[in-house]
């Protein structure tokens, strides 16, 4: 694997460095924005809304901690993609054999597929609130639209532009929502001081598991390779990783503090993120609800496309069908994940309990294993060369791994004990 250290001076790099001028980080936006957009689904926004409605700003610190962990693992995955000429799963196959590769691929497929029903429902609810018609109609319509996008000439480029647009839509929608809500700056600042209010542990665990997505972080290495980056762009790639995940945290924070300002004082309890949008109507009118629903639509459609892409590409890679988004077998695997979520959403109206328990059981093994695999590869001098992990990044990554192991233990206790 020594050849993986060789620098690739491919002309496909958007260096932006002509004439000795500094490289512009905004020219490198893409992979981490896709990662953050797929993590920002209806589930994570529902949790942020619920936490804000019940506990105000007391758990802002949890969001900060989970985003730091997500930043480190996403940036680590970026460097793996830059350092190696083969995919992450193929590296694991060479190091640990086909069963290690299959565990990661199947785990990624099942974890992402289990979220697809919620993404499909989010699209249906948001589009129905904005335009009208039955939510099931929009589930079918946008699943078909997503599948058709796969067969565009350059799907990665389309996916990147789509995700940048949807992240911008979410950011604008939720920024205006926070502006209307007029939250207390002092209250937000006090939430940075760690505390665990009575009855909050379940929500803390759920938010951590949702925002700290190891499966999403691991796919960052694939996105970097799809984009055509190499070691020459390592500095910009690492900065983009931090910026993209920062936006993930910022959007979740905006929803949490808006809920703390609007829902908590009124004593309103919510069952879904759509309830947060509806709660705005009595205060600010129907346009505020519509604006919030645009943000929800952005979260749902970006996650539907992103989760399906991750699950399809990684299961395909693990069984030897390839991982490039232009490959037909990869496209078919991605469509399978999309259809799975839509069918479950239409038949059951959400992920059934047995599916959730099954996905949690897979997560117990797969998620810590993927985190360990990322750590091992990122510390392999032969593969990484000068992009190997520093001791500081290892410290934070190990702390994040301990958190994942604690989450896995909690799942074992809930499912089996």
RAGICOR-V614710 format. One line per field, one symbol per residue. burial: 1 if it has 16 or more other ideal C-beta (glycine too) atoms within 10 Angstrom, else 0. A space follows every 10 residues. Layout:
burial = ???
This chain:
burial = 0000100000 0010000000 0000000111 1111111111 1111111111 1111111111 1110111111 1111111111 1111001111 1110000001 1111111111 1111111111 1111111110 0000110110 0110011001 0000110011 0111011011 1011011101 1010001100 1000000001 0011111111 1111111111 1111111011 1111011111 1111111111 1111111111 1111000001 0111111111 0001000111 1111111111 1111111111 1111111100 1111100001 1011111101 1101110000 1000100011 0111011111 1011101111 0011101110 0011011001 1011001101 1000000
